Amino acid sequence: MERKTSMDSAGAALLIGCALLFGLNNVTIKVANGGFQPLFQAGLRSLGAVALIGLWMALRGIPLPRPGVFRRGGLLIGLFFTGEFLCLYIALDLTTVTRASIVFYSMPVWLALAAHVLLPGERLSAVRLSGLALAMAGVAWALLDRPGGGAAAPSLLGDVLALAAAMFWAGIPLVIRLTGLSRERAETQLFCQLAVSAPLFLGLAALGGPLLRDPALVHVAAVVYQFAVVASVVFLVWFWLISIYPASAVASFSFLTPVASVALGWWLLDEPVGPGILGALALVAAGLYLVNRPARAPTPA
């Protein structure tokens, strides 16, 4: 499909749906960590998703990635994908969904900053730079706002790992664009990431102690949601959109995701949402909007 130079209504509708489902994803990871070791859970998610994506490709007659695809960037995006979720799953074991989501979903800030340097046509204007500053201030606020609570308090390490996960995530669309993987189908891109990450996660999990933490039906359902909905469908749609629309335009709708994730963490997990969390969320959301706001067309003379 031909690349588009701006966002249209169909793309916007898909991106809003992706943002909401991504927001729920962190809640399900946090829930499933109660029954599974984080990296084992990540491995199960990648394993289940790669099986579903492989089946979809077989039914549609889409060939599996060729060795050349892996050499041109498939292995690299798989490693970025592994780094992203290794950091995120451990982060959500150490900190709250609300805090991790504000930091993790700052990804478009780091993507826009890197795209400004590396991708033609993705330059940051003065307004977008001001948005960048707002969002970075929000991330800093979230990291520096350390509530009390003793051993139950959210971990600074968890918050920092969420930030590392965001940066790994931002690296994926950059690699896709810079290596020519954007010419590959979205299924191929996603298959590479899942196929590389599944054995790495399961191998690392085997080195990390017990794999199970008294799993119950709710923990199993949370993992199934992750690979059957998020990793198989939502990611596929997101990577397809990245291949069609400008990277910053796709990222522009993700300011909805931390809002949804914070609200769901508060509602479903009863996590505290104080002034510090709300202030950091407001700065990040406002910054993401400004960073990715479509440029106005020049006024005719």
SVG drawing of the C-alpha trace seen along z (x, -y; Angstrom):
<svg xmlns="http://www.w3.org/2000/svg" viewBox="-12 -37 34 60">
<polyline fill="none" stroke="black" stroke-width="0.4" points="0.0,0.0 1.3,-3.5 2.7,-5.6 0.5,-8.5 1.9,-12.0 -0.8,-12.7 -3.2,-11.0 -6.8,-10.3 -10.0,-9.3 -9.5,-5.6 -6.0,-5.7 -7.1,-7.8 -9.9,-5.4 -7.5,-2.5 -4.9,-4.4 -7.5,-5.3 -8.4,-1.7 -4.8,-0.7 -4.1,-3.3 -7.0,-2.0 -5.9,1.6 -2.3,0.8 -3.5,-1.0 -5.1,2.2 -2.1,4.3 0.0,3.0 -2.8,3.9 -2.8,7.5 1.0,7.7 0.8,6.6 -2.0,9.0 -0.2,12.0 3.0,11.2 1.1,12.5 1.1,16.0 4.1,16.1 7.7,15.0 7.9,11.8 10.3,13.1 8.5,16.5 5.2,14.6 6.9,12.5 8.1,15.8 4.7,17.3 3.3,14.2 5.8,14.2 5.4,17.9 1.7,17.8 1.7,14.7 4.3,16.1 2.1,19.2 -1.0,17.1 0.9,14.8 2.5,17.8 -1.0,19.4 -2.4,16.2 0.5,15.9 0.0,19.5 -3.8,19.0 -3.1,15.8 -0.3,17.4 2.2,14.9 5.8,16.5 7.8,16.6 10.7,14.1 13.6,15.0 17.2,15.1 17.8,11.8 15.0,10.1 16.7,11.1 20.0,9.8 18.5,6.5 17.0,5.7 14.7,8.5 17.2,9.7 17.8,6.2 14.1,5.3 13.8,8.6 16.5,7.6 14.9,4.2 11.6,5.9 13.2,8.2 14.9,5.3 11.6,3.4 9.5,6.1 12.3,7.4 12.5,4.0 8.7,3.5 7.7,6.8 10.3,6.4 9.3,2.8 5.7,3.8 6.8,6.3 8.6,3.5 6.4,0.4 2.7,-0.5 0.9,-0.4 0.1,-4.2 3.8,-5.2 5.2,-2.8 2.6,-3.8 3.4,-7.5 7.0,-6.8 6.7,-3.9 4.2,-5.7 6.5,-8.7 7.9,-6.6 6.7,-9.1 8.9,-11.8 12.0,-9.7 10.9,-8.6 10.2,-12.2 13.6,-13.3 15.4,-10.5 13.4,-10.9 14.2,-14.6 17.9,-13.6 17.6,-10.5 14.5,-10.6 14.0,-13.1 10.7,-14.9 10.3,-14.3 11.7,-17.6 10.6,-19.2 9.3,-22.7 9.5,-25.2 6.0,-24.0 7.0,-20.4 10.2,-21.1 8.2,-22.8 6.1,-19.7 9.2,-17.6 10.3,-19.7 6.8,-19.4 6.8,-15.6 10.3,-15.2 9.4,-17.3 6.5,-15.0 8.7,-11.9 11.2,-13.6 8.3,-14.4 7.1,-10.8 10.7,-9.6 11.4,-12.1 8.0,-11.8 8.7,-9.1 5.7,-8.3 6.2,-6.7 5.0,-3.3 8.0,-1.3 8.6,2.0 5.3,1.6 6.3,-1.7 7.0,-1.7 10.6,-1.1 12.8,-3.7 14.4,-0.9 11.1,0.1 10.4,-3.4 13.8,-3.6 13.3,-0.3 10.0,-1.6 11.9,-4.5 14.5,-2.1 11.6,-0.1 10.2,-3.3 13.5,-3.9 13.8,-0.4 10.3,-0.7 11.2,-3.9 14.1,-2.2 11.8,0.4 10.1,-2.0 13.4,-3.7 15.1,-0.4 12.1,0.4 12.4,-2.8 16.2,-3.0 16.8,0.6 14.1,0.8 12.0,3.2 9.1,0.8 8.9,2.5 8.1,5.7 4.6,6.7 3.5,5.8 3.1,9.6 6.7,10.2 8.0,7.4 6.0,8.7 7.0,12.3 10.7,11.3 10.2,9.6 8.2,12.5 10.4,15.3 13.6,13.6 12.2,12.7 10.4,16.0 13.5,18.2 15.4,15.3 12.7,14.7 12.3,18.4 16.0,18.9 16.5,16.0 13.5,17.0 15.0,20.5 18.1,18.7 15.9,16.5 14.5,18.9 11.0,20.5 8.8,19.9 5.5,20.1 4.0,18.0 0.9,19.9 -1.0,19.2 -4.8,19.0 -7.3,18.7 -7.1,14.9 -3.4,15.0 -3.8,17.4 -6.5,15.2 -4.3,12.2 -1.5,13.9 -3.9,15.1 -5.2,11.6 -1.7,10.4 -0.8,12.8 -4.2,13.3 -5.2,9.6 -2.3,7.3 0.7,9.1 -1.1,10.7 -3.6,8.1 -2.9,4.7 0.8,4.8 0.1,6.0 -2.2,3.1 0.3,0.7 3.2,1.8 1.1,1.8 0.1,-1.8 3.8,-2.7 4.5,-1.4 1.8,-3.6 1.7,-6.9 4.5,-9.2 6.1,-7.9 5.2,-11.1 1.6,-11.0 1.1,-7.4 2.7,-8.4 0.5,-11.4 -2.5,-9.4 -0.5,-7.6 -1.1,-10.5 -4.4,-8.7 -2.7,-5.5 -1.1,-6.7 -4.4,-8.4 -6.3,-5.1 -3.6,-3.0 -3.5,-5.3 -7.3,-5.3 -7.5,-1.5 -4.7,-1.0 -6.7,-3.2 -10.0,-1.5 -9.1,2.1 -6.1,2.4 -7.0,-0.3 -3.6,-2.0 -3.2,-5.4 -3.4,-8.4 -2.2,-11.5 -1.3,-15.0 2.2,-14.0 0.9,-11.2 -1.8,-13.5 0.6,-16.4 3.2,-14.1 0.4,-12.6 -0.9,-16.0 2.6,-17.2 3.4,-14.0 0.0,-14.0 0.2,-17.7 3.8,-17.2 2.9,-14.2 0.1,-16.2 2.4,-19.1 5.2,-16.9 3.0,-15.1 0.5,-17.8 0.2,-17.9 1.8,-20.9 -0.5,-23.6 -0.7,-24.0 0.9,-27.3 -1.6,-30.1 -1.9,-31.0 -0.6,-34.4"/>
</svg>
